[in-house]
């Protein structure tokens, strides 16, 4: 019992550290299959769409056959257009887009000038 209690405390501390680094771990439904997706658990669990701000699980994204968004039916944006869409989504208040843009600014990723104060 004592080892179980220690392991529970250790896991609680690890979860707090994870949440400090990546944000709260929560689940949302995939907009195609309606399964729960644990957002922020791993990058490869979710496929984000810059055209509409939606996202689906990795299982559904593996089944995509057309280069169009399954949610809004727009053509998937190129990398340059994707950056512009991402900034628009962040300004609209889409949480995952705000996180991505802030992370890019903080660490100078994706051709963005590094500015940690502005990125936070």
Phi, psi and omega per residue, in radians:
X1 nan -0.688 -3.112
X2 -1.111 -0.725 3.115
X3 -1.118 -0.655 3.107
X4 -1.131 -0.703 3.100
X5 -1.132 -0.747 3.099
X6 -1.103 -0.723 3.137
X7 -1.138 -0.672 3.112
X8 -1.105 -0.748 3.104
X9 -1.138 -0.733 3.132
X10 -1.072 -0.772 3.132
X11 -1.130 -0.646 3.098
X12 -1.112 -0.702 3.105
X13 -1.179 -0.698 3.107
X14 -1.109 -0.731 3.122
X15 -1.109 -0.726 3.098
X16 -1.077 -0.741 3.118
X17 -1.109 -0.753 3.111
X18 -1.056 -0.782 -3.123
X19 -1.151 -0.597 3.073
X20 -1.125 -0.676 -3.103
X21 -1.364 -0.771 -2.948
X22 -2.047 -0.037 -3.076
X23 1.662 2.989 -3.062
X24 -1.143 2.437 3.079
X25 -1.484 2.048 3.138
X26 -2.479 2.918 -3.134
X27 -2.054 2.527 3.059
X28 -2.254 2.844 3.120
X29 -1.530 2.453 2.995
X30 -1.145 2.354 -3.072
X31 -1.341 -0.061 3.093
X32 -1.863 -0.950 -3.061
X33 -1.752 -0.161 3.116
X34 1.171 0.285 3.006
X35 -1.328 2.729 3.091
X36 -1.304 2.385 3.045
X37 -2.023 2.230 3.081
X38 -1.493 1.708 -3.092
X39 -1.187 2.455 -3.117
X40 1.315 -0.018 3.134
X41 -1.271 -0.733 3.089
X42 -2.807 2.541 -3.102
X43 -1.134 -0.555 -3.061
X44 -1.438 0.065 3.089
X45 -1.487 -0.309 -3.010
X46 -2.283 2.442 3.019
X47 -1.970 2.057 -3.118
X48 -1.656 2.586 3.100
X49 -2.038 2.084 -3.090
X50 -1.290 -0.342 -3.081
X51 -1.229 -0.717 -3.050
X52 -2.159 -0.175 -3.134
X53 1.536 0.035 -3.136
X54 -1.458 3.014 3.078
X55 -2.636 2.725 3.106
X56 -2.360 2.920 3.135
X57 -1.304 2.858 -3.094
X58 -1.169 -0.520 3.106
X59 -1.119 -0.779 3.116
X60 -1.200 -0.615 -3.133
X61 -1.197 -0.498 3.098
X62 -1.208 -0.411 -3.123
X63 -1.546 -0.043 -3.120
X64 -1.166 2.320 -3.111
X65 -1.968 -0.298 -3.111
X66 -2.025 2.612 3.119
X67 -1.400 0.766 3.113
X68 -2.218 2.692 3.114
X69 -1.185 2.263 3.140
X70 -1.304 -0.190 -3.090
X71 -1.666 -0.778 -3.100
X72 -2.009 -0.060 3.098
X73 1.163 0.259 3.050
X74 -1.352 2.695 2.988
X75 -1.135 2.443 3.134
X76 -1.154 2.315 -3.067
X77 -1.227 2.648 3.031
X78 -1.237 3.056 -3.081
X79 -1.054 -0.778 -3.130
X80 -1.163 -0.779 3.091
X81 -1.146 -0.561 3.125
X82 -1.097 -0.666 3.114
X83 -1.121 -0.734 3.127
X84 -1.141 -0.738 3.092
X85 -1.087 -0.688 -3.124
X86 -1.081 -0.767 3.115
X87 -1.131 -0.709 3.098
X88 -1.079 -0.762 3.126
X89 -1.111 -0.690 3.121
X90 -1.110 -0.713 3.111
X91 -1.174 -0.524 3.096
X92 -1.308 -0.259 3.094
X93 1.752 0.301 3.098
X94 -1.293 2.038 -2.989
X95 -0.989 -0.795 -3.090
X96 -1.172 -0.553 3.108
X97 -1.236 -0.708 3.097
X98 -1.075 -0.723 3.126
X99 -1.117 -0.778 -3.114
X100 -1.125 -0.776 3.140
X101 -1.144 -0.776 3.121
X102 -1.075 -0.730 3.110
X103 -1.103 -0.733 3.131
X104 -1.104 -0.697 -3.140
X105 -1.247 -0.739 -3.122
X106 -1.074 -0.708 -3.019
X107 -1.920 0.051 3.099
X108 1.137 0.767 -3.088
X109 -1.744 2.557 3.034
X110 1.286 0.551 3.107
X111 1.371 0.207 3.123
X112 -1.661 2.413 3.128
X113 -1.181 2.334 -3.098
X114 -1.227 2.195 3.104
X115 -2.646 1.485 -3.041
X116 -1.021 -0.593 -3.113
X117 -1.211 -0.706 -3.131
X118 -1.290 -0.510 -3.087
X119 -1.305 -0.304 -3.085
X120 -1.496 nan nan
